[in-house]
Amino acid sequence: MSISSLLSIMVTLFLLMVCGYVCRRTGVIDAVASKKLSRLILSVGQPMLIIGSLSNMEYSAENLRIAGMATLIGFALHTFMALAARLICFRFKDVDMAKIFEFGLVFTNCGFLGFPVLDSLYGDGMGSFIGAFYFISFHLFLWTWGIVLLGRGRDDIRLTPKKALLNFGTVPCAVGVVLYLLKPVFELPDFASDFFSYLGGLCTPISVLITGGLLATVSLRGMFTSRNLYLHSLLKLVAFPLVVCLLAKLCGLNETYILLCTVMAGLPSASVITMLAEVYDINPGYASETVGMTSLLTTVTLPPIVLFAEWLAKI
């Protein structure tokens, strides 16, 4: 596991974010293009990334065991973050701000940013494979607990079985898992694997460009002087991953899973909150600032957090 590879990917992501900011400021990417690109990634890129990450990995008993552990860790970690976030946010007076604050603490950008970060630590392919199984819990929590969270005090936001089970995350996860389990008897042809890989490869660069573009739509001065955003970032990017790292060590997990827990807890807030906030009119400006601030600061906070996790795992 290479910290130099992690530093390299974080610098790359930062530069992509800067490029997105410049593109939005100069009009290369406008509001319409940003929404269209977001829809492209959510409805095409992300599903192909998930299916490709699961179906292209070599089938083995060891990989199957790793996949099962990653899935269990995903459910355990989301449960912990949901409980911790609820305890932190239940006294907030501003209801909409509380929803965004809490949502941002629970749900991280574990796909678009998580996959390349995990690949930099575990090696190309294995990181995305582990991340894809972790992603299963993300989407199940997103379309159940996430909808319940955003729907507090609202009659127009309702949790439905259809939303929970049939969405752009759970369906490709199910397809990918089936294809992976069928690998001993059915191998995807090369053109199908390449198809998934090419479309899945759109996710990280485009999603980070969009995130950088979000920064151009808010007041940077206001964002960088907001105590609320600094508090959120401190909890999301430092406190949560450190606590999760220590808990993983106390639970006796090995280095592979300690790093998985730490990285997934220390990623920025999920960019999907900006789209949901806009759709449901839940303080979309603050949602954009939350995603932008945590995405920017992650390039600085994640490397030392991972170094700490590697050190702790070895003692």
C-alpha positions in Angstrom: 0.0 0.0 0.0 1.6 3.2 -1.2 1.2 6.6 0.4 3.1 8.1 -2.5 0.3 6.8 -4.8 -2.3 8.4 -2.5 -0.5 11.7 -2.5 -0.3 11.6 -6.3 -4.1 10.9 -6.7 -5.0 13.7 -4.2 -2.9 16.2 -6.1 -4.5 15.0 -9.4 -8.0 15.4 -7.8 -7.1 18.9 -6.6 -6.0 20.0 -10.0 -9.2 18.6 -11.6 -11.2 20.6 -9.1 -9.3 23.7 -10.0 -9.9 23.0 -13.7 -13.6 22.6 -13.0 -13.6 26.0 -11.1 -11.9 27.7 -14.1 -14.3 26.0 -16.6 -17.4 27.2 -14.6 -16.0 30.8 -14.2 -15.2 31.1 -17.9 -18.5 29.6 -19.0 -17.1 26.4 -20.5 -19.3 24.6 -18.0 -22.6 26.4 -17.2 -25.5 25.5 -15.0 -27.2 23.5 -17.8 -24.1 21.6 -18.7 -23.4 20.8 -15.0 -26.8 19.3 -14.5 -26.6 17.3 -17.8 -23.2 16.0 -16.8 -24.4 15.1 -13.3 -27.3 13.1 -14.9 -24.9 11.4 -17.2 -22.6 10.3 -14.4 -25.5 9.2 -12.1 -27.5 7.3 -14.8 -24.7 5.9 -17.0 -21.2 6.4 -15.6 -21.8 5.3 -12.0 -23.8 2.1 -12.9 -21.1 1.1 -15.4 -18.3 1.8 -12.9 -20.0 -0.5 -10.3 -20.7 -3.3 -12.8 -17.2 -3.2 -14.2 -15.5 -3.1 -10.8 -17.4 -6.2 -9.7 -17.4 -8.2 -12.9 -13.8 -7.7 -14.0 -12.2 -8.9 -10.8 -10.8 -12.5 -10.6 -13.1 -14.9 -8.8 -11.5 -16.7 -5.8 -12.5 -17.8 -2.3 -10.2 -15.1 -0.9 -11.7 -12.3 -3.0 -15.2 -13.5 -2.0 -14.3 -13.3 1.6 -12.9 -9.8 1.1 -16.1 -8.8 -0.7 -18.2 -10.1 2.2 -16.2 -8.2 4.8 -16.3 -5.0 2.7 -20.1 -5.3 2.6 -20.4 -5.9 6.3 -18.1 -3.0 7.1 -20.1 -0.7 4.9 -23.3 -1.5 6.8 -21.6 -1.1 10.2 -19.9 2.1 9.2 -23.0 3.8 7.9 -24.9 2.7 11.0 -22.3 4.3 13.2 -22.1 7.5 11.2 -25.9 7.8 11.1 -26.2 7.4 14.9 -23.3 9.8 15.6 -24.6 12.4 13.2 -28.1 12.3 14.7 -26.6 12.9 18.2 -24.7 15.8 16.9 -27.5 17.5 14.9 -30.7 16.9 16.8 -30.4 20.3 18.7 -29.9 22.4 15.5 -32.5 25.2 15.3 -32.3 25.7 11.5 -34.1 22.6 10.2 -32.9 22.7 6.6 -29.3 23.4 7.7 -29.5 20.6 10.2 -30.6 18.2 7.4 -27.7 19.1 5.1 -25.2 19.0 8.0 -26.4 15.6 9.1 -26.6 14.2 5.6 -23.1 15.4 4.8 -21.7 13.7 7.9 -23.3 10.3 7.1 -22.8 10.1 3.3 -19.4 10.4 1.7 -18.2 10.5 -1.8 -17.2 6.9 -1.6 -17.7 6.1 -5.3 -16.3 8.9 -7.5 -13.5 9.7 -5.1 -13.4 6.6 -3.0 -12.6 4.2 -5.9 -9.5 6.0 -7.2 -8.2 6.5 -3.6 -8.7 2.9 -2.8 -7.0 1.9 -6.0 -4.0 4.0 -5.1 -3.7 2.1 -1.8 -4.6 -1.5 -2.7 -3.6 -1.5 -6.3 -5.6 -0.9 -9.5 -8.6 -3.1 -9.7 -8.6 -4.4 -6.1 -9.5 -1.0 -4.6 -12.4 -0.5 -6.9 -13.5 -4.1 -6.2 -13.6 -3.6 -2.5 -15.2 -0.2 -2.9 -18.0 -1.6 -5.1 -19.1 -4.0 -2.4 -18.9 -1.2 0.2 -21.0 0.9 -2.2 -23.9 -1.5 -1.7 -24.5 -0.3 1.8 -24.1 3.4 0.7 -27.0 3.1 -1.7 -29.3 1.2 0.5 -28.7 3.7 3.3 -29.0 6.7 0.9 -32.5 5.7 -0.4 -33.8 4.7 3.0 -32.2 6.6 5.9 -31.2 9.5 3.6 -34.8 10.0 2.4 -36.1 9.7 5.9 -33.6 12.3 7.0 -34.4 14.8 4.3 -38.2 14.2 4.7 -38.4 15.2 8.4 -41.3 17.7 8.7 -42.2 17.4 5.0 -45.1 15.6 3.5 -43.8 15.7 -0.1 -40.6 13.6 0.6 -41.5 10.0 1.3 -39.7 6.8 1.6 -41.0 4.1 -0.8 -39.9 0.5 -1.5 -39.4 1.4 -5.1 -36.9 4.2 -4.3 -35.1 1.9 -1.8 -34.7 -1.1 -4.1 -34.8 0.3 -7.6 -32.3 3.1 -8.2 -29.1 3.8 -10.1 -27.0 2.4 -7.3 -28.7 -0.8 -6.1 -29.6 -2.2 -9.5 -26.1 -2.1 -10.9 -24.8 -3.4 -7.6 -27.1 -6.4 -7.9 -26.1 -6.9 -11.6 -22.4 -6.7 -10.8 -22.7 -9.1 -7.8 -24.5 -11.7 -10.0 -22.0 -11.4 -12.8 -19.2 -11.8 -10.3 -20.7 -14.9 -8.7 -21.3 -16.4 -12.2 -17.6 -16.0 -13.2 -16.7 -19.7 -12.6 -19.2 -20.7 -15.3 -19.6 -17.5 -17.4 -16.9 -15.0 -18.3 -17.8 -11.7 -19.9 -16.3 -11.2 -23.3 -13.6 -8.6 -23.7 -15.7 -6.1 -25.5 -18.2 -6.1 -22.6 -15.5 -5.5 -20.0 -14.0 -2.7 -22.1 -17.5 -1.2 -22.5 -18.0 -1.0 -18.7 -14.5 0.2 -18.1 -14.7 3.0 -20.7 -18.0 4.4 -19.4 -17.0 3.9 -15.7 -13.8 5.8 -16.4 -15.9 9.0 -17.0 -17.0 9.1 -13.3 -14.0 10.5 -11.5 -12.8 13.3 -13.9 -16.3 14.6 -14.7 -17.6 14.4 -11.1 -14.6 16.3 -9.8 -14.9 18.9 -12.5 -18.5 19.4 -11.5 -17.5 19.7 -7.8 -14.9 22.3 -8.8 -17.5 24.1 -10.7 -19.7 24.2 -7.7 -17.1 26.3 -5.9 -17.5 28.9 -8.6 -21.2 29.3 -7.8 -20.7 30.2 -4.1 -18.9 33.0 -2.3 -15.4 31.6 -1.5 -15.0 34.4 1.1 -18.2 33.5 2.7 -17.4 29.7 2.6 -13.9 30.1 4.1 -15.2 32.4 6.9 -18.1 30.1 7.9 -17.6 28.6 11.3 -20.4 26.1 10.6 -18.6 24.7 7.6 -15.3 24.5 9.5 -17.1 22.6 12.3 -18.6 20.3 9.7 -15.3 19.7 8.0 -13.5 19.1 11.3 -16.1 16.4 12.3 -16.3 14.9 8.8 -12.7 14.8 7.7 -10.8 14.5 11.0 -12.9 13.4 14.0 -15.0 10.7 12.2 -12.1 8.9 10.5 -9.9 9.0 13.6 -12.7 7.5 15.8 -13.6 4.9 13.1 -9.9 4.0 12.8 -9.5 3.5 16.5 -12.7 1.4 16.7 -11.6 -0.7 13.8 -8.3 -1.4 15.6 -10.2 -2.2 18.8 -12.4 -4.7 16.9 -9.3 -6.6 15.8 -9.5 -5.8 12.1 -6.4 -6.2 10.0 -4.6 -3.4 8.0 -6.7 -3.9 4.9 -10.0 -3.3 6.7 -8.7 -0.6 9.0 -7.6 1.4 6.0 -11.0 0.8 4.3 -12.9 2.1 7.3 -10.6 5.1 7.7 -10.6 6.1 4.1 -14.4 5.8 3.6 -15.1 7.7 6.8 -12.6 10.5 5.8 -13.9 11.2 2.3 -15.8 14.5 1.6 -19.5 14.8 1.7 -21.4 13.0 -1.1 -22.0 15.3 -4.1 -25.5 13.8 -4.4 -26.7 16.1 -1.6 -26.4 19.1 -3.9 -28.8 17.5 -6.4 -31.2 16.3 -3.7 -31.1 19.7 -2.0 -31.9 21.4 -5.3 -34.8 19.0 -6.2 -36.4 19.3 -2.7 -35.5 22.9 -2.1 -33.5 22.3 1.1 -30.9 25.1 1.3 -29.1 24.1 -2.0 -26.5 26.9 -1.5 -25.4 25.5 1.8 -25.3 22.0 0.4 -23.0 23.2 -2.4 -20.7 24.9 0.1 -20.6 21.8 2.2 -19.6 19.6 -0.7 -17.1 22.2 -2.0 -15.5 22.8 1.4 -15.1 19.2 2.3 -13.9 18.2 -1.2 -11.2 20.9 -1.1 -10.0 20.2 2.4 -9.9 16.4 1.8 -6.8 16.9 -0.4 -5.0 18.1 2.7 -6.6 16.0 5.5 -6.8 12.5 4.0 -3.0 11.7 3.5 -2.0 12.2 7.2 -5.2 10.4 8.3 -4.2 7.4 6.2 -0.6 7.6 7.5 -2.0 7.4 11.0 -4.2 4.5 10.1 -1.2 2.6 8.6 0.9 3.3 11.7 -1.9 2.2 14.0 -2.6 -1.0 12.1 1.0 -2.1 12.4 1.3 -1.7 16.2 
